[in-house]
Amino acid sequence: MADSPSRPDAVGQEPGPAAHPGMPRWAKSLAIAAGAALLVAFVLMHAIGGGMGGH
């Protein structure tokens, strides 16, 4: 009885796609890479003295 469906009317039905599966892995990777690139650019600009108008 371990293979019996939890609802009797769901016999033979495949589970449907998730309503909102979330952000794809490639989009998360791209966002992390873009954020890291911006952080590195920010640090480099300040290290060479060209960031924030000389503040």
Biopython code that builds the backbone (N, CA, C, O; Angstrom):
import numpy as np
from Bio.PDB.StructureBuilder import StructureBuilder

atoms = [
    (1, "MET", "N", (0.799, -1.202, 0.000)),
    (1, "MET", "CA", (0.000, 0.000, 0.000)),
    (1, "MET", "C", (0.844, 1.269, 0.000)),
    (1, "MET", "O", (0.298, 2.370, 0.064)),
    (2, "ALA", "N", (2.145, 1.136, -0.070)),
    (2, "ALA", "CA", (3.006, 2.313, -0.054)),
    (2, "ALA", "C", (2.887, 3.112, -1.351)),
    (2, "ALA", "O", (3.154, 4.314, -1.353)),
    (3, "ASP", "N", (2.493, 2.475, -2.452)),
    (3, "ASP", "CA", (2.393, 3.158, -3.728)),
    (3, "ASP", "C", (1.021, 3.749, -3.996)),
    (3, "ASP", "O", (0.808, 4.315, -5.068)),
    (4, "SER", "N", (0.102, 3.643, -3.085)),
    (4, "SER", "CA", (-1.239, 4.162, -3.317)),
    (4, "SER", "C", (-1.239, 5.686, -3.210)),
    (4, "SER", "O", (-0.550, 6.239, -2.352)),
    (5, "PRO", "N", (-1.996, 6.373, -4.061)),
    (5, "PRO", "CA", (-2.035, 7.837, -4.010)),
    (5, "PRO", "C", (-2.707, 8.317, -2.735)),
    (5, "PRO", "O", (-3.493, 7.595, -2.122)),
    (6, "SER", "N", (-2.388, 9.543, -2.345)),
    (6, "SER", "CA", (-2.964, 10.092, -1.126)),
    (6, "SER", "C", (-4.439, 10.449, -1.324)),
    (6, "SER", "O", (-5.216, 10.459, -0.369)),
    (7, "ARG", "N", (-4.823, 10.747, -2.590)),
    (7, "ARG", "CA", (-6.231, 11.027, -2.888)),
    (7, "ARG", "C", (-6.730, 9.971, -3.851)),
    (7, "ARG", "O", (-6.048, 9.678, -4.834)),
    (8, "PRO", "N", (-7.871, 9.401, -3.613)),
    (8, "PRO", "CA", (-8.382, 8.373, -4.506)),
    (8, "PRO", "C", (-8.696, 8.880, -5.908)),
    (8, "PRO", "O", (-8.648, 8.096, -6.856)),
    (9, "ASP", "N", (-9.013, 10.162, -6.075)),
    (9, "ASP", "CA", (-9.353, 10.691, -7.394)),
    (9, "ASP", "C", (-8.105, 11.085, -8.192)),
    (9, "ASP", "O", (-8.237, 11.537, -9.330)),
    (10, "ALA", "N", (-6.907, 10.930, -7.639)),
    (10, "ALA", "CA", (-5.673, 11.320, -8.309)),
    (10, "ALA", "C", (-4.996, 10.146, -9.012)),
    (10, "ALA", "O", (-3.826, 10.241, -9.383)),
    (11, "VAL", "N", (-5.711, 9.056, -9.197)),
    (11, "VAL", "CA", (-5.124, 7.873, -9.817)),
    (11, "VAL", "C", (-4.780, 8.161, -11.274)),
    (11, "VAL", "O", (-5.639, 8.611, -12.032)),
    (12, "GLY", "N", (-3.544, 7.909, -11.671)),
    (12, "GLY", "CA", (-3.119, 8.067, -13.053)),
    (12, "GLY", "C", (-2.773, 9.482, -13.461)),
    (12, "GLY", "O", (-2.452, 9.719, -14.626)),
    (13, "GLN", "N", (-2.827, 10.419, -12.550)),
    (13, "GLN", "CA", (-2.506, 11.795, -12.895)),
    (13, "GLN", "C", (-1.052, 12.088, -12.547)),
    (13, "GLN", "O", (-0.561, 11.702, -11.487)),
    (14, "GLU", "N", (-0.379, 12.774, -13.455)),
    (14, "GLU", "CA", (0.990, 13.206, -13.202)),
    (14, "GLU", "C", (0.948, 14.503, -12.393)),
    (14, "GLU", "O", (0.042, 15.316, -12.572)),
    (15, "PRO", "N", (1.902, 14.694, -11.524)),
    (15, "PRO", "CA", (1.939, 15.973, -10.801)),
    (15, "PRO", "C", (2.252, 17.111, -11.771)),
    (15, "PRO", "O", (3.120, 16.976, -12.634)),
    (16, "GLY", "N", (1.563, 18.198, -11.629)),
    (16, "GLY", "CA", (1.748, 19.340, -12.523)),
    (16, "GLY", "C", (2.995, 20.124, -12.161)),
    (16, "GLY", "O", (3.636, 19.852, -11.146)),
    (17, "PRO", "N", (3.342, 21.104, -12.998)),
    (17, "PRO", "CA", (4.511, 21.940, -12.701)),
    (17, "PRO", "C", (4.243, 22.802, -11.478)),
    (17, "PRO", "O", (3.095, 23.106, -11.155)),
    (18, "ALA", "N", (5.295, 23.184, -10.817)),
    (18, "ALA", "CA", (5.156, 24.040, -9.643)),
    (18, "ALA", "C", (4.582, 25.387, -10.071)),
    (18, "ALA", "O", (4.847, 25.863, -11.175)),
    (19, "ALA", "N", (3.806, 25.987, -9.198)),
    (19, "ALA", "CA", (3.178, 27.263, -9.519)),
    (19, "ALA", "C", (4.230, 28.353, -9.729)),
    (19, "ALA", "O", (4.089, 29.182, -10.629)),
    (20, "HIS", "N", (5.276, 28.359, -8.912)),
    (20, "HIS", "CA", (6.346, 29.351, -9.028)),
    (20, "HIS", "C", (7.648, 28.671, -8.622)),
    (20, "HIS", "O", (8.003, 28.668, -7.443)),
    (21, "PRO", "N", (8.361, 28.098, -9.583)),
    (21, "PRO", "CA", (9.542, 27.314, -9.240)),
    (21, "PRO", "C", (10.718, 28.138, -8.727)),
    (21, "PRO", "O", (11.659, 27.562, -8.182)),
    (22, "GLY", "N", (10.702, 29.429, -8.875)),
    (22, "GLY", "CA", (11.792, 30.264, -8.394)),
    (22, "GLY", "C", (12.715, 30.689, -9.517)),
    (22, "GLY", "O", (12.489, 30.370, -10.685)),
    (23, "MET", "N", (13.760, 31.413, -9.146)),
    (23, "MET", "CA", (14.704, 31.939, -10.124)),
    (23, "MET", "C", (15.616, 30.810, -10.632)),
    (23, "MET", "O", (16.089, 29.998, -9.838)),
    (24, "PRO", "N", (15.863, 30.756, -11.939)),
    (24, "PRO", "CA", (16.752, 29.721, -12.473)),
    (24, "PRO", "C", (18.191, 29.889, -11.966)),
    (24, "PRO", "O", (18.603, 30.978, -11.568)),
    (25, "ARG", "N", (18.933, 28.791, -11.993)),
    (25, "ARG", "CA", (20.310, 28.802, -11.484)),
    (25, "ARG", "C", (21.194, 29.762, -12.274)),
    (25, "ARG", "O", (22.054, 30.428, -11.698)),
    (26, "TRP", "N", (20.985, 29.838, -13.605)),
    (26, "TRP", "CA", (21.836, 30.720, -14.406)),
    (26, "TRP", "C", (21.592, 32.182, -14.050)),
    (26, "TRP", "O", (22.519, 32.991, -14.098)),
    (27, "ALA", "N", (20.371, 32.526, -13.697)),
    (27, "ALA", "CA", (20.072, 33.913, -13.341)),
    (27, "ALA", "C", (20.693, 34.275, -11.995)),
    (27, "ALA", "O", (21.182, 35.389, -11.809)),
    (28, "LYS", "N", (20.670, 33.325, -11.055)),
    (28, "LYS", "CA", (21.316, 33.558, -9.757)),
    (28, "LYS", "C", (22.812, 33.725, -9.939)),
    (28, "LYS", "O", (23.418, 34.611, -9.337)),
    (29, "SER", "N", (23.412, 32.875, -10.770)),
    (29, "SER", "CA", (24.854, 32.957, -11.015)),
    (29, "SER", "C", (25.219, 34.286, -11.663)),
    (29, "SER", "O", (26.210, 34.914, -11.289)),
    (30, "LEU", "N", (24.420, 34.710, -12.630)),
    (30, "LEU", "CA", (24.676, 35.975, -13.310)),
    (30, "LEU", "C", (24.558, 37.147, -12.336)),
    (30, "LEU", "O", (25.371, 38.069, -12.379)),
    (31, "ALA", "N", (23.568, 37.120, -11.472)),
    (31, "ALA", "CA", (23.386, 38.196, -10.497)),
    (31, "ALA", "C", (24.554, 38.247, -9.513)),
    (31, "ALA", "O", (25.023, 39.332, -9.168)),
    (32, "ILE", "N", (25.021, 37.102, -9.064)),
    (32, "ILE", "CA", (26.156, 37.067, -8.138)),
    (32, "ILE", "C", (27.424, 37.575, -8.826)),
    (32, "ILE", "O", (28.187, 38.342, -8.239)),
    (33, "ALA", "N", (27.646, 37.148, -10.072)),
    (33, "ALA", "CA", (28.832, 37.592, -10.809)),
    (33, "ALA", "C", (28.783, 39.098, -11.065)),
    (33, "ALA", "O", (29.801, 39.778, -10.938)),
    (34, "ALA", "N", (27.621, 39.620, -11.422)),
    (34, "ALA", "CA", (27.488, 41.061, -11.670)),
    (34, "ALA", "C", (27.715, 41.853, -10.378)),
    (34, "ALA", "O", (28.371, 42.895, -10.392)),
    (35, "GLY", "N", (27.177, 41.363, -9.279)),
    (35, "GLY", "CA", (27.384, 42.029, -7.995)),
    (35, "GLY", "C", (28.844, 42.027, -7.582)),
    (35, "GLY", "O", (29.358, 43.027, -7.079)),
    (36, "ALA", "N", (29.514, 40.896, -7.797)),
    (36, "ALA", "CA", (30.937, 40.814, -7.468)),
    (36, "ALA", "C", (31.751, 41.761, -8.343)),
    (36, "ALA", "O", (32.678, 42.411, -7.859)),
    (37, "ALA", "N", (31.410, 41.844, -9.632)),
    (37, "ALA", "CA", (32.127, 42.740, -10.541)),
    (37, "ALA", "C", (31.934, 44.202, -10.124)),
    (37, "ALA", "O", (32.879, 44.989, -10.169)),
    (38, "LEU", "N", (30.729, 44.560, -9.724)),
    (38, "LEU", "CA", (30.487, 45.930, -9.268)),
    (38, "LEU", "C", (31.252, 46.230, -7.988)),
    (38, "LEU", "O", (31.782, 47.328, -7.824)),
    (39, "LEU", "N", (31.311, 45.273, -7.093)),
    (39, "LEU", "CA", (32.048, 45.461, -5.846)),
    (39, "LEU", "C", (33.538, 45.636, -6.117)),
    (39, "LEU", "O", (34.178, 46.510, -5.531)),
    (40, "VAL", "N", (34.090, 44.814, -6.995)),
    (40, "VAL", "CA", (35.505, 44.924, -7.343)),
    (40, "VAL", "C", (35.782, 46.272, -8.012)),
    (40, "VAL", "O", (36.785, 46.916, -7.706)),
    (41, "ALA", "N", (34.912, 46.699, -8.914)),
    (41, "ALA", "CA", (35.093, 47.993, -9.575)),
    (41, "ALA", "C", (35.043, 49.132, -8.565)),
    (41, "ALA", "O", (35.830, 50.074, -8.655)),
    (42, "PHE", "N", (34.132, 49.057, -7.611)),
    (42, "PHE", "CA", (34.008, 50.078, -6.565)),
    (42, "PHE", "C", (35.279, 50.159, -5.734)),
    (42, "PHE", "O", (35.792, 51.247, -5.470)),
    (43, "VAL", "N", (35.779, 49.004, -5.324)),
    (43, "VAL", "CA", (36.995, 48.965, -4.500)),
    (43, "VAL", "C", (38.193, 49.486, -5.302)),
    (43, "VAL", "O", (38.989, 50.268, -4.782)),
    (44, "LEU", "N", (38.325, 49.065, -6.548)),
    (44, "LEU", "CA", (39.448, 49.524, -7.369)),
    (44, "LEU", "C", (39.392, 51.030, -7.611)),
    (44, "LEU", "O", (40.422, 51.703, -7.557)),
    (45, "MET", "N", (38.209, 51.559, -7.874)),
    (45, "MET", "CA", (38.086, 53.002, -8.098)),
    (45, "MET", "C", (38.538, 53.782, -6.865)),
    (45, "MET", "O", (39.195, 54.816, -6.984)),
    (46, "HIS", "N", (38.184, 53.283, -5.684)),
    (46, "HIS", "CA", (38.588, 53.972, -4.470)),
    (46, "HIS", "C", (40.067, 53.749, -4.166)),
    (46, "HIS", "O", (40.717, 54.624, -3.593)),
    (47, "ALA", "N", (40.597, 52.609, -4.535)),
    (47, "ALA", "CA", (42.002, 52.317, -4.267)),
    (47, "ALA", "C", (42.923, 53.195, -5.120)),
    (47, "ALA", "O", (44.004, 53.580, -4.675)),
    (48, "ILE", "N", (42.495, 53.509, -6.342)),
    (48, "ILE", "CA", (43.340, 54.350, -7.200)),
    (48, "ILE", "C", (43.003, 55.832, -7.060)),
    (48, "ILE", "O", (43.624, 56.672, -7.712)),
    (49, "GLY", "N", (42.036, 56.158, -6.224)),
    (49, "GLY", "CA", (41.736, 57.547, -5.914)),
    (49, "GLY", "C", (40.751, 58.214, -6.853)),
    (49, "GLY", "O", (40.689, 59.444, -6.874)),
    (50, "GLY", "N", (39.989, 57.483, -7.621)),
    (50, "GLY", "CA", (39.083, 58.125, -8.562)),
    (50, "GLY", "C", (37.621, 57.976, -8.199)),
    (50, "GLY", "O", (36.757, 58.338, -8.998)),
    (51, "GLY", "N", (37.319, 57.467, -7.041)),
    (51, "GLY", "CA", (35.916, 57.212, -6.705)),
    (51, "GLY", "C", (35.285, 58.317, -5.884)),
    (51, "GLY", "O", (35.957, 58.970, -5.085)),
    (52, "MET", "N", (33.998, 58.523, -6.080)),
    (52, "MET", "CA", (33.149, 59.434, -5.298)),
    (52, "MET", "C", (33.619, 60.888, -5.343)),
    (52, "MET", "O", (33.372, 61.629, -4.392)),
    (53, "GLY", "N", (34.274, 61.313, -6.392)),
    (53, "GLY", "CA", (34.630, 62.717, -6.561)),
    (53, "GLY", "C", (35.652, 63.227, -5.557)),
    (53, "GLY", "O", (35.654, 64.418, -5.246)),
    (54, "GLY", "N", (36.506, 62.378, -5.051)),
    (54, "GLY", "CA", (37.563, 62.803, -4.136)),
    (54, "GLY", "C", (37.134, 62.918, -2.683)),
    (54, "GLY", "O", (37.816, 63.586, -1.906)),
    (55, "HIS", "N", (36.071, 62.315, -2.296)),
    (55, "HIS", "CA", (35.633, 62.378, -0.891)),
    (55, "HIS", "C", (36.550, 61.602, -0.024)),
    (55, "HIS", "O", (36.347, 61.537, 1.189)),
]
sb = StructureBuilder()
sb.init_structure("model")
sb.init_model(0)
sb.init_chain("A")
sb.init_seg("    ")
for serial, (resi, resn, name, xyz) in enumerate(atoms, 1):
    if name == "N":
        sb.init_residue(resn, " ", resi, " ")
    sb.init_atom(name, np.array(xyz, "f"), 0.0, 1.0, " ", f" {name:<3s}", serial, name[0])
structure = sb.get_structure()
